Amino acid sequence: MKKTILRSTLLLIIFSVVSKVLSFLVRILLARTLSEAAMSYYTLASPTMVFIITLAQMGIPSALSKVIAQSSQPKKPIKAAILLSIANNLIISLAFLFVLPIMAHLVLRQDAILPVLHAILMLIPCVTSSGLLKGYLYGMQYHHQATASSIYEEASRIAFLMIAFHLLPQLHAVQMAQLAMLSISVGEIASSLYMFCVLLRKKKLSLHVPKLFSQLNRQAFDEVLSVSIPMTGSRFIGSLTYFLEPIVMMAGVSVADSLGMMQAYGQLHGYVLPIITMPSFITVTLSNVLLPSFTYHYARGNQAKARKLFDTILGCCFFIGLSCSLVCYVYSEEILQLFYHSSNGALLLRQLAWPFALYSLQAPLSSVLHALSLSKKSVLDTFLGSFMRILCIFLLSPLLKEKALMLGIVGGMLITTISHAIRLTLAFKHDEKKTHFLSVFPS
């Protein structure tokens, strides 16, 4: 079994690396093609896009993979997930149709950006459908196909952008940014078509639409929502923390120190964190595999196989994180020079290298907590880490200036990761005692 897991894990890592390389090529293509103004519009609209995607998916794809893996009737959860997604998408689309003009005028203070924001609305059904299909594939144990869909997504984006910019060379800044935003929807559509064809080929998809909404009960909805809502809560907490961080940081320092703090913030988020967290695309991919697979074995009473799978993936994630930390510590200046043609932030990268080796454990630990129906406690750990991060920055900024940012981020990350590990250890010990009790006193 160990050889099968390692072979499967290696193949998933290869798919993830190819997808990440293609995603990086998309960034290069946009950077070289978009004008400075167009890139500003696109970048300014991106946080809104991420926020809308979080609302549109509502954690349903990840919840679907877990529920299907532990269900003997996988069609019921997918029906409930589709109905919930349709209702949620209608509400989100109508709400943002009215909210976006207000955001452009009052919040972003850029009326010209409205067409770019409107392009995000098309993304809502696209990202929802691809998310549902991916969650279904993961739940049915088709990990390779689900991961490979990202390759089709990024490749189609590159093709669309190259063709569109070649055929329409005279676009102004807003139109170029709008086209870049639309390319995300094109990628999601291509990914959905690929996954749809996979399910048709495996004869796992029913085309009888009238039967799709029959034989549903409240339990199917409750199973999906009980996992999706806490997962959405975790993402909301992370987004809110990211939003509040610079506000709290600037509130705690004097006007004279504000420039230095802003430069440190730019180095941290613009240069250092993207590199130090780069392995997360692999650990998240492995965690997406771990959630349904662990649930599948655990729900069928095969705890030993589930624990072995968890230990293997956790070890792989830690090895990846530790390797990245070692490279970042030894070659900090060379890495920054390679990616950004600047060595700014080299010292900060070395200081964060070793603590962030533990960051690679956060995704698999969180996935198993969700698999054990401890989603609410996982959200509580995330909230605790985020709260301590903001509190640390607020209290230490007047005293430690730029170092407060590093301490806040490292402290918040460690609190969340260690809390996850403690909860999981206690949960495993509780299950071991329960299994031992049942073996001694069988019913």
C-alpha positions in Angstrom: 0.0 0.0 0.0 2.9 2.4 0.8 4.2 2.1 -2.8 0.8 2.9 -4.2 0.4 5.9 -1.9 3.9 7.2 -2.8 3.3 6.7 -6.5 0.0 8.4 -6.4 1.4 11.3 -4.3 4.3 11.7 -6.7 1.9 11.9 -9.7 -0.2 14.5 -7.8 2.8 16.6 -7.1 3.8 16.5 -10.8 0.4 17.7 -11.8 0.5 20.4 -9.2 3.9 21.6 -10.3 2.8 21.8 -13.9 -0.3 23.7 -12.9 1.8 26.1 -10.8 4.3 26.7 -13.7 1.4 27.5 -16.1 -0.1 29.8 -13.5 3.2 31.6 -13.2 3.3 31.9 -17.0 -0.1 33.6 -16.9 1.3 36.2 -14.4 4.3 36.8 -16.7 2.0 37.2 -19.8 -0.2 39.7 -17.9 2.8 41.6 -16.6 4.3 41.9 -20.1 1.0 42.7 -21.9 -1.0 44.9 -19.7 -0.2 48.5 -19.4 0.6 50.0 -16.0 -2.9 51.4 -15.7 -4.5 48.1 -16.8 -2.5 46.2 -14.2 -3.6 48.7 -11.5 -7.2 48.1 -12.4 -6.8 44.3 -12.5 -4.9 44.3 -9.2 -7.4 46.6 -7.5 -10.3 44.4 -8.5 -8.6 41.1 -7.5 -9.4 41.3 -3.7 -13.1 41.7 -4.6 -12.8 38.7 -6.9 -11.4 36.5 -4.1 -14.1 37.7 -1.7 -16.9 36.9 -4.2 -15.4 33.5 -5.0 -15.4 32.7 -1.3 -19.1 33.7 -1.0 -20.0 31.9 -4.3 -18.5 28.5 -3.3 -19.4 28.8 0.4 -17.1 25.9 1.2 -19.5 23.5 -0.6 -16.9 21.8 -2.9 -14.7 20.7 0.0 -17.7 19.7 2.1 -19.0 17.7 -0.9 -15.8 15.7 -1.2 -16.0 14.7 2.5 -19.7 13.9 2.5 -19.5 11.8 -0.7 -16.5 9.9 0.6 -18.4 8.7 3.7 -21.8 8.2 2.0 -23.1 5.0 0.5 -25.4 7.0 -1.8 -23.2 9.8 -3.3 -26.0 11.1 -5.6 -27.9 12.6 -2.6 -25.1 15.0 -1.5 -24.4 16.2 -5.0 -28.1 17.0 -5.5 -28.2 18.9 -2.3 -24.9 20.7 -3.1 -26.3 21.8 -6.6 -29.5 23.2 -5.1 -27.6 25.0 -2.4 -25.2 26.4 -4.9 -27.9 27.6 -7.3 -29.8 29.4 -4.6 -26.5 30.9 -3.2 -25.3 32.0 -6.6 -28.6 33.8 -7.4 -28.4 35.7 -4.1 -24.7 36.6 -4.5 -25.1 37.7 -8.1 -28.1 40.0 -7.5 -26.6 41.4 -4.4 -23.3 42.3 -6.0 -25.0 43.6 -9.1 -26.3 46.5 -6.9 -23.2 46.7 -4.6 -20.4 46.8 -7.2 -21.2 50.4 -8.4 -21.1 51.6 -4.8 -17.8 49.8 -4.2 -16.3 51.4 -7.3 -17.4 54.9 -6.4 -17.1 55.0 -2.6 -14.7 52.2 -1.5 -12.2 51.9 -4.4 -12.8 55.5 -5.6 -12.4 54.4 -9.2 -15.5 54.7 -11.2 -13.7 53.5 -14.3 -13.1 50.1 -12.7 -16.8 49.2 -12.8 -16.6 47.1 -16.1 -13.7 45.1 -14.5 -15.8 44.4 -11.4 -18.8 43.4 -13.6 -16.6 40.9 -15.3 -16.3 39.1 -12.0 -20.0 38.3 -12.0 -19.6 35.9 -14.9 -17.1 34.1 -12.7 -19.7 33.2 -10.1 -21.5 30.3 -11.9 -18.2 29.2 -13.6 -16.2 28.8 -10.4 -19.2 27.2 -8.7 -19.7 24.5 -11.3 -16.0 23.7 -11.5 -15.8 23.6 -7.7 -18.7 21.1 -7.5 -17.3 18.9 -10.2 -13.9 18.9 -8.5 -15.4 18.1 -5.1 -17.4 15.3 -6.6 -14.2 13.8 -8.2 -12.3 14.0 -5.0 -15.1 12.4 -3.1 -15.3 9.5 -5.6 -11.5 9.0 -5.2 -10.6 10.4 -8.7 -7.7 12.5 -7.3 -5.5 12.6 -10.4 -8.3 13.8 -12.7 -9.4 16.5 -10.2 -5.9 17.8 -9.9 -5.2 17.6 -13.6 -8.2 19.9 -14.2 -6.1 22.9 -13.0 -3.7 22.2 -15.9 -6.5 22.6 -18.4 -7.7 25.7 -16.5 -4.3 27.5 -16.7 -3.5 26.4 -20.2 -6.9 27.7 -21.5 -6.2 31.0 -19.8 -2.9 31.4 -21.6 -4.4 30.5 -25.0 -7.3 32.9 -24.5 -5.1 35.8 -23.4 -2.7 35.3 -26.3 -5.4 35.1 -28.9 -7.4 37.9 -27.5 -4.5 40.3 -27.1 -3.3 39.4 -30.6 -6.7 40.0 -32.2 -7.5 43.2 -30.1 -4.3 45.1 -29.9 -5.9 48.6 -29.5 -7.7 48.1 -26.2 -7.5 50.8 -23.6 -6.6 50.1 -19.9 -10.0 49.2 -18.6 -10.8 46.8 -21.5 -7.5 45.1 -21.0 -8.1 44.6 -17.3 -11.6 43.4 -18.1 -10.2 40.9 -20.6 -7.7 39.6 -18.0 -10.5 39.1 -15.5 -12.7 37.3 -18.1 -9.8 34.9 -18.7 -10.4 33.5 -15.2 -13.9 32.5 -16.2 -12.6 30.9 -19.4 -10.2 28.8 -17.4 -13.0 27.7 -15.1 -15.2 26.7 -18.0 -12.4 24.7 -19.6 -11.7 23.0 -16.3 -15.4 22.1 -15.9 -15.6 20.7 -19.4 -12.7 18.4 -18.8 -14.1 17.1 -15.5 -17.5 16.7 -17.1 -16.0 14.6 -19.8 -14.1 12.5 -17.2 -17.4 11.7 -15.4 -19.2 10.9 -18.6 -16.4 8.5 -19.7 -16.5 6.8 -16.3 -20.3 6.7 -16.5 -20.5 8.4 -13.1 -22.7 11.3 -14.2 -26.4 11.0 -14.8 -27.9 13.3 -17.5 -31.5 12.8 -16.3 -32.1 16.3 -15.1 -35.6 15.7 -13.8 -34.3 13.0 -11.5 -31.7 15.4 -10.1 -34.0 17.0 -7.7 -36.0 14.0 -6.6 -35.7 12.0 -3.4 -34.1 14.7 -1.4 -34.4 15.1 2.3 -33.2 17.6 4.9 -30.4 15.3 6.1 -28.6 15.6 2.7 -28.6 19.4 3.1 -27.5 19.3 6.7 -24.6 17.0 5.9 -23.2 19.4 3.3 -23.9 22.6 5.3 -22.4 21.2 8.6 -19.0 21.1 6.9 -19.3 23.9 4.3 -20.3 26.7 6.8 -17.3 26.2 9.1 -15.0 26.0 6.1 -16.3 29.2 4.8 -15.9 30.7 8.3 -12.2 29.9 8.2 -11.7 31.6 4.9 -13.7 34.7 6.0 -11.4 35.0 9.1 -8.3 34.8 6.9 -9.6 37.4 4.5 -10.7 39.7 7.3 -7.3 39.4 9.0 -5.6 40.3 5.8 -7.8 43.3 5.4 -7.4 44.6 9.0 -3.6 44.0 9.2 -2.4 47.2 7.5 -5.1 49.3 9.2 -4.1 48.1 12.6 -0.4 48.4 11.8 -0.7 52.1 10.7 -2.9 52.9 13.7 -0.2 51.9 16.1 2.7 54.0 14.8 3.5 57.7 14.5 3.5 59.6 11.2 7.3 59.6 11.2 7.5 55.8 11.4 4.6 55.2 8.9 6.9 55.2 5.8 9.2 52.6 7.2 6.3 50.4 8.2 4.8 50.6 4.8 8.1 49.6 3.2 8.4 46.7 5.6 4.8 45.7 4.8 5.5 45.8 1.1 8.7 43.7 1.4 6.9 41.1 3.6 3.7 40.7 1.4 5.2 41.5 -1.9 8.5 39.6 -1.8 9.0 37.3 1.2 5.6 35.7 1.9 4.9 34.6 -1.7 8.2 32.7 -1.7 8.1 31.3 1.8 4.6 30.0 1.3 5.2 28.7 -2.3 5.1 25.0 -1.3 1.5 25.5 -0.1 0.2 24.6 -3.5 1.6 21.1 -3.1 0.5 20.7 0.5 -3.0 22.0 -0.3 -3.2 19.5 -3.1 -2.2 16.6 -0.8 -4.7 17.8 1.8 -7.5 17.8 -0.8 -6.6 14.2 -1.4 -6.4 13.5 2.3 -9.8 14.8 3.3 -12.0 12.3 1.3 -9.5 9.4 1.5 -9.1 9.7 5.2 -12.9 10.0 5.6 -13.5 7.0 3.4 -11.4 4.7 5.4 -12.3 6.2 8.8 -16.0 6.0 8.2 -15.7 2.3 7.4 -13.9 1.4 10.6 -10.4 1.1 9.0 -8.7 3.5 11.4 -5.3 2.0 10.9 -5.3 2.6 7.1 -6.7 6.1 7.7 -3.9 6.9 10.2 -1.2 5.5 7.9 -2.5 7.7 5.0 -2.5 10.7 7.3 1.1 10.0 8.6 2.4 9.5 5.0 0.9 12.8 3.7 1.8 14.7 6.8 5.4 13.5 6.5 5.5 14.5 2.8 4.1 18.0 3.6 6.7 18.5 6.4 9.6 17.3 4.1 8.4 19.8 1.4 8.2 22.6 3.9 11.5 21.8 5.6 13.2 21.6 2.2 11.8 25.0 1.1 12.9 26.6 4.4 16.4 25.2 4.0 16.7 26.6 0.5 15.3 30.0 1.5 17.7 30.3 4.5 20.8 29.4 2.5 20.0 31.1 -0.8 17.8 34.0 0.3 19.5 36.7 -1.7 19.9 34.5 -4.8 16.2 33.6 -4.8 15.0 37.2 -4.4 17.3 38.2 -7.2 16.1 35.4 -9.4 12.4 36.3 -9.0 12.4 40.0 -8.5 15.8 41.2 -9.7 16.3 42.7 -6.2 17.6 41.4 -2.9 15.3 43.5 -0.7 13.9 41.4 2.1 16.7 38.8 2.2 17.2 39.2 5.9 13.5 38.9 6.6 13.3 35.8 4.4 16.1 34.1 6.4 14.4 35.0 9.7 11.0 33.5 8.6 12.5 30.4 6.9 12.6 28.0 9.8 9.3 29.0 11.6 7.4 28.6 8.3 8.6 25.0 8.0 5.7 24.2 10.3 3.3 26.2 8.0 3.3 23.2 5.7 1.6 21.1 8.4 -1.4 23.4 8.7 -3.3 22.2 5.6 -3.3 18.5 6.3 -4.0 19.0 10.0 -7.0 21.2 9.1 -8.2 18.6 6.5 -8.2 15.8 9.1 -10.0 18.0 11.7 -12.8 18.5 9.1 -12.8 14.8 8.3 -13.3 14.0 12.0 -16.3 16.5 12.1 -14.2 19.0 14.2 -14.7 21.8 11.7 -16.0 24.3 14.4 -12.8 23.7 16.5 -10.7 24.2 13.4 -12.4 27.6 12.8 -11.8 28.5 16.5 -8.1 27.8 16.1 -8.0 29.9 13.0 -9.8 32.7 14.8 -7.4 32.5 17.8 -4.3 32.6 15.6 -5.7 35.6 13.6 -6.7 37.5 16.7 -3.3 37.0 18.2 -1.7 38.1 15.0 -3.7 41.4 14.9 -3.3 42.0 18.7 0.5 41.4 18.5 0.9 43.9 15.6 -1.2 46.5 17.4 0.6 46.2 20.7 4.2 45.8 19.4 4.2 48.2 16.5 4.9 51.3 18.6 7.8 49.5 20.3 9.3 47.1 17.7 8.3 48.9 14.5 8.9 46.6 11.5 9.7 43.5 13.6 6.2 43.6 15.0 4.9 42.5 11.6 7.1 39.4 11.5 6.4 38.5 15.1 2.6 38.9 14.6 2.5 36.7 11.5 4.8 34.0 12.9 3.0 34.0 16.2 -0.5 33.7 14.6 0.6 30.9 12.3 2.2 28.9 15.1 -0.8 29.3 17.4 -3.2 28.0 14.7 -0.9 25.1 13.6 0.0 24.0 17.2 -3.7 24.2 18.2 -4.7 22.0 15.3 -2.0 19.5 16.3 -3.1 19.4 19.9 -6.8 18.9 19.0 -6.0 16.2 16.5 -3.8 14.3 19.1 -6.6 14.4 21.7 -9.1 13.2 19.1 -6.9 10.3 18.1 -6.4 9.3 21.7 -10.1 9.5 22.4 -10.8 7.2 19.5 -8.1 4.8 20.6 -9.7 4.5 24.1 -13.1 4.1 22.5 -11.8 1.3 20.2 -10.1 -0.4 23.1 -13.2 -0.2 25.3 -15.3 -1.8 22.6 -12.8 -4.6 22.1 -12.8 -5.4 25.8 -16.6 -5.0 26.3 -18.2 -5.8 22.9 -21.9 -5.0 22.6 
